């Protein structure tokens, strides 16, 4: 499966698409197929290291 990883803190340029093995669902779990995702403002701030709680 495809995943987006933050390789190191400091900016959006450090996000990389990587391949991961498909997880095996446990008891009473399921796999959900996702067609689209988005990076919201808060996520972008966390990646940049500028999100203040």
N, C-alpha and C positions, 0 to 999 in steps of 0.2 A: 504494500500500500504506500501511497505518497504521504509525506508529512513535511511540515515546515518547521525548521529548527533555528533557534537563535544560537549561532555558533560562538559568539562572544558578545558581551554587553557593549552598548555604545552607539547603535544606529541601525536603521532599516537595512542598510547594505550588508549587515551581518546575518540576515535571514537567508536560509538556504533550503531548497527543496531536496529531500532525501527519500530514499526507498527504505521501508521497514518491512519486516515479515508480518503477514496478516496474523493478528492475534487470534487465539482460540478462545471462544467464549466459555466461561465457567458455568456452573449450575445456575439456572435462573438468570442468565445473561444472554444478550443477543448482540449481533453486529449490525450496525446501521450504516447503509450506504449514503454518503454525503455527496451531492452533486456540485455544490458551490459553498464557498465561505467568504468571509470578509474580515478585514482588520479594522476594528473601530478605533476611535480617537484615543481612548484610554489605553488600549493595547499598544498603539504606536508610541504613546508617551512612556509606557513601561519599557519598551524596547530601547528607546532613546535614553532612558535613565533620568527623565525629567518629570516623572509622575510624582506628585506630592500628595501624601495622604493626610 
